[in-house]
Amino acid sequence: MDMLFTLDTGAGFWNPVLWILGAAVAGVIALILYSLGEKGYRKGTAQEDPFISGNPEPEKGLVHVRSGNLYWGFLDAMNGYYRRLVPLHTGDLHDYVLWYMGMTALFLVVVVVFR
Amino acid sequence: MIPPFVIENSPALMVIVPFVAAFIAPFSGRVAPALRALVVGGAMAITSAITLLLASDVYAHGTRLYVFGAQAATLAVPPDSGGIPVRIMFTVDPMSALMLVITAISAFAVVLYSLTSERHHSGLGSYYTLFLLMVTGILGMVSTGDIFNFFVFLEILSIASAGLIAFRIDGGVAVEAAIKYFVLSTIGALAILFAIGIYYGEYNALNMALIAQRMQFTLLDQLALVLIIAALAMKCGAVPMHFWTPDAYSMAPSSITALLVVASQASLYGLFRTVFSLYNIALNAACVGWLIIILGVLSMVVGVTMAIPQKNVKRLMAYHAISQTGYMLLGVGVGLAVLGNQPLLDAFGYMAMEGGIFHIINHAMYKGLLFLTAGAIFFRIGTYDLNKMGGLGHSMKWTMIFFIIGALAIAGIPPFNGFASKLMIYESVFAFNPVLSVIAMVVSILTLASFVKVFHSIFMGPVLPEYKDVREVPRPMLAGMGILALVVILFGIFPSLVVETLVAPAAHALADQGMYIAAVIGGGV
């Protein structure tokens, strides 16, 4: 039983069954809390409409947040990093070969120097 | 129940069956497409069964030798050979067996998926020929005990892969990606061939065990080591030689991309086999270990950070594949760095290697699954552009569930398999150098963030008008994804069983050069 489920990770251990049991208990608690919530909710009625300060709801397709709008802040904050990293990915085969050759030369220096 | 002939000749059969089927497939397709499907599906099922049979035999009874053309399949050193193992041979130890298991599961899932996902395309005769040759190449690479044969199988794999990357043509972009892959692969293969020439010139041998036994670590050996490390690190997509990976992975059909992941891992296997089995403590293990660790850290960080801004889902996943390869390089690199120090090896070195090797099999399963889900999306909506997707969770529920399983596994979220291997890497690498472990954890968080974005972009939101008629993909495609998802879940729930049965023997076989040599030469020439 122990051999089946408990993984020795060197400094500690990992037992997925314990984790699943814990998650199940948390799920049951969440369900109980959910069942204590608003009883008057009716699916498919105006209760489901979003309230946008009284303005009419736009078309569904227009409110979907597309991929390009996600993590704008992260990418902006990391602008300096990306400004240097992205241009290295030129798509030019000559550059690919040069990187490979350069790294081979570097490996050779390291391996020979630290032989 | 299983004929003894099959068990005895399983190393040869697992390569011969797909190889022969590769050339029958186009002819059978001329008779009827259904016959071709039967030939390809049947050949892959038989190959996977034989491969798993061989792997289980290796795990039960130890390293298997198969000498082609010898009086007995295990006669590595004939009496009249001057003590040199002259024939081509397969040396399947537990590390090879692990790679065989990966290939058997992935290739079978992929062929099941392909039979439906590609059915409307033309040129399927060539597609399946190249597919089966890819499988032959991978199986040969991870089984051979002869370094020239390794080169031959690498070439079979590279040529077949290049053909399949270009398969969709796609206005020439896929062909361009294939040319880049092919040129780099050819240069890498030439470097490996040059290294093989050095070994042959120095040691009069092509057998890896004999070369390992005679290894002097001269300047020429150092040159050969560097040529092989650089070529195979490039082939497995290690940063900064990774540039071909997003191009090739994104342009190949998704089913092929799932197999390209396994192909890259076969190169990773070659890298590990070279440093551990050919050189081992003959080289400065700390120096080469750190070299591999640095490649791993660069791959993890650059891979994940380049993935985040991607708009094409397959390019994004390709960068994540690079990032995950970094974990494997990190784990096994730490094991190599302490290879000459038995107390450190026992304290955390083996654990790091086991984590890295466990991550190889985990990554093949969840990344294969993720690429197949990307293919399923493309199958229905015809685009990989994340900006054009949304709301597909309403109509492709099974694909969404499979994506969630793959995404949680790659992000290292419990209880999926990626968590178990990453935890082993974090803890063992922490004992070696805490900074490396922290970097690995941060990369995992960024991976989760990236896949949250992908999940939202593809599946969340209202049903978009342009996709209101989209349906779930056909059942055979779901079955292909389901096999990999099932493995991801089972490996996550029973990590200890997998590590004890498959991974730990592989790590010890890799580290123990003496055992590898003895299995072939039997204690000395």
Interface residues (C-beta under 8 A of the other chain):
Chain A: M3 L4 F5 T6 L7 D8 T9 G10 A11 G12 W14 P16 V17 W19 I20 K60 G61 V63 H64 V65 R66 S67 G68 L70 Y71 F74 L75 M78 Y81 Y82 L85 V86 L88 H89 G91 L93 D95 Y96 V97 W99 Y100 M103 T104 F107 L108 V110 V111 V112 F114 R115
Chain B: I179 K180 V183 L184 I187 G188 A191 F217 L219 Q222 L223 L225 V226 L227 I229 A230 A233 M234 P240 M241 F243 W244 P246 D247 L283 N284 C287 V288 L291 V302 T305 M306 I308 P309 K311 A347 F348 M351 L386 N387 M389 G390 G391 P414 P415 F419 A420 L423 M424 E427 S428 F430 A431 A449 K453 V454 H456 S457 G461 P462 V463 L464 P465 E466 G492 I493 F494 P495 S496 L497 V499 E500
